[in-house]
Amino acid sequence: MEDGKSVASNFIWALALIIIVGIIMGALYYGGVFSSKPQKQEIEVDIKVPGASNS
């Protein structure tokens, strides 16, 4: 009887470990850790100079 509980408990722990590792790997993949080329980020800057006023 104890063998059955042990097998079920081990299966639940193994399944939980697979799910946790999958979540971590997914987060790392979408975070860009496994990307071979660096992602290019572009920043658009718009500089405006105020016009001169003649008083």
Backbone torsions as a table, in degrees:
resi	resn	phi	psi	omega
1	MET	NA	-39.1	-179.6
2	GLU	-68.1	-29.7	178.4
3	ASP	-61.9	-39.6	-179.6
4	GLY	-63.3	-41.8	179.0
5	LYS	-67.6	-37.9	-179.7
6	SER	-66.6	-42.5	179.1
7	VAL	-65.1	-43.2	179.8
8	ALA	-64.4	-41.3	179.7
9	SER	-65.5	-42.8	178.2
10	ASN	-63.3	-39.2	178.7
11	PHE	-64.0	-42.1	179.4
12	ILE	-64.4	-42.5	178.7
13	TRP	-65.9	-39.7	178.9
14	ALA	-64.7	-42.0	178.8
15	LEU	-64.5	-42.5	178.8
16	ALA	-63.3	-40.3	179.7
17	LEU	-64.9	-41.0	178.3
18	ILE	-63.3	-41.4	179.5
19	ILE	-65.9	-43.5	-179.4
20	ILE	-64.4	-44.3	178.6
21	VAL	-63.7	-38.7	177.7
22	GLY	-62.5	-41.5	178.7
23	ILE	-64.7	-43.4	179.5
24	ILE	-64.4	-44.1	179.4
25	MET	-64.2	-39.1	177.3
26	GLY	-63.6	-41.5	179.1
27	ALA	-64.8	-41.2	178.7
28	LEU	-67.3	-38.4	-179.8
29	TYR	-65.1	-48.3	-179.4
30	TYR	-73.0	-20.3	175.8
31	GLY	-76.9	-13.7	176.4
32	GLY	94.2	13.1	-178.6
33	VAL	-67.3	-35.4	-176.1
34	PHE	-91.4	7.3	179.9
35	SER	-77.2	130.1	-177.4
36	SER	-79.8	-32.6	179.1
37	LYS	-106.4	139.5	-179.2
38	PRO	-67.5	142.0	179.3
39	GLN	-79.1	133.5	-179.1
40	LYS	-86.9	129.2	177.2
41	GLN	-112.8	130.3	179.8
42	GLU	-110.3	136.7	177.4
43	ILE	-119.4	124.6	179.8
44	GLU	-95.7	123.9	-178.9
45	VAL	-118.3	127.7	179.2
46	ASP	-117.5	112.4	-177.9
47	ILE	-107.4	125.9	178.7
48	LYS	-120.6	132.0	178.5
49	VAL	-100.6	131.5	179.5
50	PRO	-66.0	142.1	-179.3
51	GLY	-69.7	150.6	179.0
52	ALA	-78.2	136.8	179.5
53	SER	-112.4	135.8	177.8
54	ASN	-97.4	117.2	-179.2
55	SER	-102.0	NA	NA
